[in-house]
Amino acid sequence: MSIERTTTDAPRRAARGVTRAAARAARRGAVGLGLALLVTAAARHGDPLAAPAWAAKPLQVVATTEDLAAIARAVGGDRVQAVALCKGYQDPHFVDAKPSFMVQLSRADLFVEVGRDLEVGWAPGLLNGARNPRILPGAPGFVDASAHIQVLEVPTTVSRTQGDVHPFGNPHYWLDPANGAVMARAIRDGLARVAPADAARFAQRCADFEKQLDEASARWKRRAADLGLAGTKVVTYHRSWSYFARAFGLEVVDFVEPRPGIPPSPNHVQDLVTEMRQQGVKLLMVDDFFDPRLPQKISRDTGVPLVILPTSVGAEDHIVTYSDLFDRLLDLIGKALRPDAKP
């Protein structure tokens, strides 16, 4: 058994017993009048629809995740200052609405979200409370990075019995590096809308980012081939790794969660252990913000290596860029599958 990283966070573990749907509903009401008043006091004076003075300062980009912020920095260069509301080590489904977030959004020139309802439990309330019409859906400063993504696992029907299913498809698309270019183009277009004088500059930086990503992707494909990932059977905790599995040829046979956001029962765990033995599963993949204790037990019971994986830029101090994330993921998976191999 190989455990590459564990993250213990009592508040997150406590949240596991609550379904994601319930948590989302709670967060929709979390942004109250007090936060809105704070934003009003901190917001800039004058017409909220007036164009900012682009030449005087960098564009303020607020992204929901560190991955989007990192790509925005790559595309925008020194013309942008990008921040993320959700830290790389946090579950992006669950983010507390802080007054400071609304202040940041009130001053933002561009807002970028993952979309596909990933942030539905917290981002809409923050956007509305920020009182910045330039970054609301439909405005020039709003970017849904999923707009041109080939989305997986779009359900034909949605009901509560399915757990916390995303009605617009699996939102974890950033974990396929091929989608990095699609995300970069969406950000490029958003920056060009709010700062058209710099459109050519953003286009060139986006092209440079795509070229670098293509070169890195070739390296990652070679690494995956060296590890024999194609056809390797894996179990994941949540449905976070569908895009990554498609990109590198992994076969996801089952999940620790019986349904998205639903904690596993003892019967489900026992059935999963039996299935993993029968199917010849080679790896148990778990997002770094989940409580590792149950996956550790499953790993002990099956003899299947466990790997705790970062899901975003910023999850570890040295994961600074989008490319860093995939370097680290393949490094951890390689160590789990071949613990005795030389670096």
C-alpha positions in Angstrom: 0.0 0.0 0.0 1.3 3.5 -0.8 -0.1 6.6 0.7 1.4 9.6 -0.9 -0.4 12.3 0.9 -3.0 12.6 3.6 -5.0 15.7 4.5 -6.7 15.9 7.8 -9.3 18.6 8.3 -11.9 18.0 10.9 -14.4 20.5 9.5 -14.2 18.9 6.1 -14.7 15.4 7.5 -17.7 16.6 9.4 -19.2 17.9 6.2 -19.0 14.5 4.5 -22.1 13.3 6.4 -24.2 16.1 4.8 -25.2 15.6 1.2 -23.8 18.1 -1.3 -27.4 19.1 -2.3 -28.2 20.1 1.3 -25.0 22.0 1.7 -25.6 23.8 -1.5 -29.1 24.8 -0.4 -27.7 26.1 2.9 -25.1 28.2 1.1 -27.6 29.9 -1.1 -28.9 31.7 1.9 -25.5 32.4 3.5 -24.9 35.8 1.9 -26.9 38.3 3.8 -27.6 42.0 4.1 -24.5 42.6 6.3 -22.1 41.4 3.5 -23.9 43.5 0.9 -23.5 46.6 3.1 -19.8 45.9 3.5 -19.4 45.6 -0.3 -21.3 48.9 -0.8 -18.9 50.6 1.6 -15.9 49.2 -0.1 -17.0 49.5 -3.8 -15.6 52.1 -6.1 -17.5 55.3 -6.5 -19.2 56.4 -9.7 -21.1 54.6 -12.4 -20.7 50.8 -11.9 -21.0 50.3 -15.6 -18.3 52.7 -16.5 -15.2 51.2 -18.0 -12.2 51.1 -15.7 -9.0 53.0 -16.5 -7.2 50.1 -18.1 -3.9 52.0 -18.6 -3.7 53.0 -14.9 -3.7 49.5 -13.4 -3.8 45.8 -14.2 -7.1 44.1 -14.9 -8.6 42.6 -11.7 -9.5 38.9 -12.4 -11.4 36.9 -9.8 -11.6 33.2 -10.6 -13.5 30.5 -8.6 -10.5 28.1 -8.6 -6.7 28.3 -8.6 -6.6 26.5 -12.0 -8.5 29.2 -13.7 -6.5 31.9 -11.9 -3.2 30.3 -13.0 -4.4 30.2 -16.7 -5.6 33.8 -16.5 -2.1 34.8 -15.3 -0.6 32.9 -18.2 -2.8 34.5 -20.8 -3.0 38.0 -19.3 0.7 38.3 -18.2 1.4 41.6 -16.4 -1.9 43.1 -17.6 -3.8 41.1 -15.0 -3.9 40.4 -11.3 -5.7 37.1 -10.8 -7.0 35.7 -7.5 -8.9 32.5 -6.7 -11.8 32.3 -4.2 -11.3 28.5 -3.7 -7.9 27.4 -2.5 -6.3 24.5 -4.3 -6.6 22.2 -1.3 -10.3 22.9 -0.8 -13.4 21.1 -2.2 -14.7 23.5 -4.8 -18.2 22.3 -4.2 -18.1 23.8 -0.8 -16.7 27.3 -0.2 -17.8 29.6 2.6 -19.0 33.0 1.5 -16.6 35.5 3.1 -17.1 39.3 3.1 -13.6 39.7 1.6 -14.7 37.6 -1.5 -17.6 40.1 -2.1 -15.2 43.0 -1.9 -12.9 41.4 -4.4 -15.8 40.7 -6.8 -17.1 44.3 -6.4 -13.7 45.5 -7.8 -13.3 42.8 -10.4 -13.1 43.5 -14.1 -13.4 39.8 -15.1 -15.0 36.9 -13.3 -14.2 33.3 -14.4 -16.0 30.2 -13.2 -15.7 26.5 -13.9 -19.4 26.3 -14.5 -21.6 23.2 -15.0 -23.0 24.0 -11.5 -19.8 23.2 -9.7 -20.0 26.5 -7.8 -23.8 26.7 -7.7 -23.9 26.5 -3.9 -21.8 29.6 -3.3 -20.8 31.7 -6.4 -24.3 33.1 -7.4 -24.8 34.6 -4.0 -21.4 36.2 -3.9 -21.9 37.6 -7.4 -25.3 39.1 -6.6 -24.1 40.5 -3.3 -21.0 42.1 -4.9 -23.2 44.5 -6.8 -20.9 44.6 -9.8 -23.0 44.4 -13.0 -20.0 44.2 -15.2 -19.3 40.6 -14.1 -22.8 39.1 -13.9 -23.8 36.4 -16.3 -24.3 37.8 -19.8 -22.1 40.8 -19.1 -18.7 41.3 -20.9 -16.8 40.5 -17.7 -18.4 37.1 -17.0 -16.6 34.0 -18.3 -18.0 30.4 -18.0 -14.8 28.4 -18.9 -16.9 25.3 -19.7 -18.8 26.9 -22.6 -16.9 25.0 -25.3 -15.9 21.9 -23.3 -16.9 18.4 -24.5 -18.7 17.6 -21.2 -18.9 14.0 -20.0 -21.6 12.3 -18.0 -24.5 14.6 -18.8 -27.6 12.9 -17.2 -30.7 12.3 -19.2 -32.8 12.6 -16.0 -32.1 14.1 -12.6 -33.7 13.1 -9.3 -32.7 13.2 -5.6 -32.2 9.4 -5.6 -29.2 9.9 -7.8 -27.4 11.9 -5.1 -25.7 15.2 -5.8 -25.6 14.7 -9.5 -24.6 17.7 -11.7 -27.5 18.2 -14.2 -25.2 19.9 -16.8 -22.6 17.1 -16.7 -19.4 16.4 -14.9 -17.6 19.7 -14.0 -14.2 18.3 -13.3 -13.0 18.9 -16.9 -9.8 20.8 -16.0 -8.3 17.4 -15.1 -7.8 16.6 -18.8 -4.9 18.8 -20.0 -6.5 19.0 -23.5 -9.2 21.1 -21.9 -6.6 23.6 -20.6 -6.4 25.1 -24.1 -10.2 25.5 -24.2 -10.2 27.2 -20.9 -7.4 29.5 -22.0 -9.3 30.6 -25.1 -12.4 31.4 -23.0 -10.3 33.6 -20.7 -8.6 35.2 -23.7 -11.9 36.1 -25.2 -13.1 37.5 -21.8 -10.0 39.6 -21.4 -10.4 40.9 -24.9 -14.0 42.0 -24.3 -13.1 44.1 -21.2 -9.8 45.4 -22.6 -10.1 45.3 -26.4 -6.9 47.4 -26.9 -4.9 44.5 -25.6 -6.7 41.8 -27.5 -3.7 41.0 -29.8 -1.5 40.7 -26.8 -3.8 38.3 -25.1 -4.2 36.3 -28.3 -0.4 35.9 -28.6 0.0 34.8 -24.9 -2.8 32.3 -25.3 -1.1 30.8 -28.4 2.1 30.6 -26.4 0.3 28.9 -23.5 -1.3 26.4 -25.9 2.1 25.6 -27.5 3.7 25.0 -24.1 0.7 22.8 -23.1 1.1 20.7 -26.3 4.8 20.1 -25.5 4.0 19.2 -21.9 1.2 16.9 -23.0 3.5 14.9 -25.2 5.8 14.4 -22.2 2.8 13.4 -20.0 1.7 10.9 -22.6 5.1 9.3 -22.7 5.1 9.1 -18.9 1.7 7.5 -18.9 2.9 4.9 -21.5 6.0 4.2 -19.4 3.7 3.5 -16.5 1.3 1.3 -18.5 -1.7 3.4 -17.6 -3.8 2.4 -20.6 -6.4 -0.1 -19.5 -5.3 0.1 -15.8 -8.4 -0.5 -13.7 -8.9 2.0 -10.9 -11.5 3.0 -8.3 -12.0 6.6 -7.3 -13.7 8.2 -4.4 -15.8 10.8 -6.2 -16.5 11.2 -9.9 -13.6 13.7 -10.1 -11.3 11.7 -12.4 -13.4 10.8 -15.4 -11.6 13.4 -17.7 -8.2 12.5 -16.3 -8.9 8.8 -16.9 -10.0 9.5 -20.5 -6.9 11.5 -21.1 -4.5 8.8 -19.9 -6.4 5.6 -20.6 -7.4 4.6 -17.1 -10.5 2.4 -16.7 -12.7 3.6 -13.7 -14.6 0.6 -12.6 -16.4 2.0 -9.5 -16.5 4.7 -6.8 -16.2 4.7 -3.1 -19.3 7.0 -3.0 -22.3 4.9 -4.1 -23.8 8.0 -5.6 -22.2 11.5 -5.9 -22.1 13.2 -2.5 -23.6 10.2 -0.6 -21.4 8.7 2.1 -20.9 4.9 1.5 -22.7 2.4 3.7 -20.9 -0.6 5.2 -22.7 -2.9 2.7 -21.5 -0.7 -0.2 -17.9 -0.8 1.1 -18.0 -4.6 1.4 -19.4 -5.0 -2.1 -16.7 -2.6 -3.4 -13.9 -4.6 -1.7 -15.2 -7.8 -3.3 -15.5 -6.1 -6.7 -12.0 -4.6 -6.5 -10.6 -8.1 -5.9 -12.6 -9.7 -8.7 -11.9 -7.0 -11.2 -8.2 -6.8 -10.5 -8.2 -3.1 -9.6 -4.7 -1.7 -9.5 -5.2 1.7 -7.9 -7.5 3.5 -5.5 -7.5 7.3 -6.3 -8.8 9.8 -3.7 -9.0 13.6 -3.8 -6.9 15.2 -1.2 -9.7 17.0 0.6 -11.6 13.8 1.5 -11.1 12.0 4.8 -8.5 9.3 4.0 -9.5 6.9 6.8 -12.1 4.8 4.9 -9.9 4.6 1.7 -7.0 3.5 3.8 -9.1 0.7 5.2 -10.3 -0.3 1.7 -6.7 -0.3 0.6 -5.6 -2.6 3.5 -8.5 -5.0 2.9 -7.8 -5.3 -0.8 -4.1 -4.8 -1.0 -4.7 -2.1 -3.7 -2.4 0.9 -3.5 -4.0 4.1 -2.4 -2.9 7.4 -3.8 -4.1 10.7 -2.4 -4.1 13.2 -5.3 -4.2 17.0 -5.5 -7.0 18.1 -7.8 -6.0 21.7 -8.4 -3.2 24.2 -8.7 -2.1 25.4 -5.2 -3.0 22.1 -3.5 0.7 21.9 -2.7 3.2 24.7 -2.4 5.1 23.6 -5.5 2.1 23.2 -7.8 2.1 26.8 -9.1 1.1 26.4 -12.7 -1.4 24.3 -14.6 1.4 22.1 -16.0 2.8 21.6 -12.5 -0.5 19.9 -11.5 -0.1 17.2 -14.1 3.5 16.7 -13.4 2.6 16.1 -9.8 -0.3 13.8 -10.6 1.7 11.5 -12.8 4.6 11.5 -10.3 2.3 10.4 -7.5 0.5 7.8 -9.6 3.9 6.4 -10.7 5.1 6.1 -7.1 1.9 4.3 -6.1 2.0 1.8 -8.9 5.8 1.3 -8.7 6.9 2.1 -5.2 10.3 0.5 -5.6 11.2 2.2 -8.9 14.0 4.7 -9.0 13.0 8.4 -9.5 
